[in-house]
């Protein structure tokens, strides 16, 4: 698995806002664009913020507690 390959095939569930709390969740899977192979230990970051996560051994990630502002 080459980490230098483009692996921006990320399925996201964007901003499932919690009623009254103003927070959201982003979750998805990271896959190699060319082969479809799941990528573990990939770093996922929301550009311009402190929010981020790392994919697990199955390529899945979740970022919780994202403010809606």
C-alpha positions as CSV (number, residue, x, y, z in Angstrom):
1,X,0.0,0.0,0.0
2,X,1.6,3.3,-1.1
3,X,0.7,6.2,1.2
4,X,1.9,8.6,-1.6
5,X,-1.1,7.6,-3.7
6,X,-4.2,9.7,-3.6
7,X,-6.5,8.3,-1.0
8,X,-9.1,11.0,-0.8
9,X,-11.9,8.7,-1.5
10,X,-13.6,9.4,1.8
11,X,-17.2,8.7,2.5
12,X,-18.5,11.2,5.0
13,X,-21.6,11.7,6.9
14,X,-21.4,15.4,7.4
15,X,-22.6,17.3,10.4
16,X,-25.3,15.3,11.9
17,X,-26.3,18.1,14.2
18,X,-27.4,17.3,17.7
19,X,-30.6,19.1,18.5
20,X,-30.0,22.1,20.8
21,X,-26.3,21.3,21.2
22,X,-25.0,22.7,18.0
23,X,-22.4,20.0,17.5
24,X,-21.8,17.6,14.7
25,X,-20.1,14.4,13.7
26,X,-18.1,13.4,10.7
27,X,-17.4,9.8,10.0
28,X,-16.3,7.7,7.0
29,X,-13.8,5.3,5.5
30,X,-10.4,6.0,3.8
31,X,-9.7,4.0,0.7
32,X,-6.9,4.0,-1.9
33,X,-8.4,5.7,-5.0
34,X,-6.7,3.3,-7.4
35,X,-7.2,-0.1,-5.7
36,X,-10.1,0.5,-3.3
37,X,-7.9,-0.9,-0.5
38,X,-8.8,0.4,2.9
39,X,-6.1,2.6,4.5
40,X,-5.4,2.2,8.2
41,X,-3.7,4.8,10.4
42,X,-4.4,7.7,7.9
43,X,-4.7,11.1,9.5
44,X,-7.9,12.9,8.8
45,X,-8.0,16.7,9.6
46,X,-10.6,19.4,9.1
47,X,-8.6,22.1,7.3
48,X,-8.1,25.3,9.4
49,X,-9.2,23.7,12.7
50,X,-7.9,21.6,15.5
51,X,-10.3,18.8,14.7
52,X,-9.1,15.5,13.4
53,X,-8.9,11.8,13.8
54,X,-7.0,8.7,12.6
55,X,-8.5,5.8,10.7
56,X,-8.6,2.4,12.4
57,X,-7.4,-1.0,11.1
58,X,-10.5,-1.2,8.9
59,X,-10.0,2.3,7.5
60,X,-12.9,3.8,9.5
61,X,-12.8,7.1,11.3
62,X,-15.0,9.4,13.4
63,X,-14.7,13.0,14.5
64,X,-17.1,14.0,17.2
65,X,-18.0,17.2,19.0
66,X,-17.6,19.6,16.0
67,X,-19.3,22.9,16.8
68,X,-21.8,24.2,14.3
69,X,-20.4,27.7,14.3
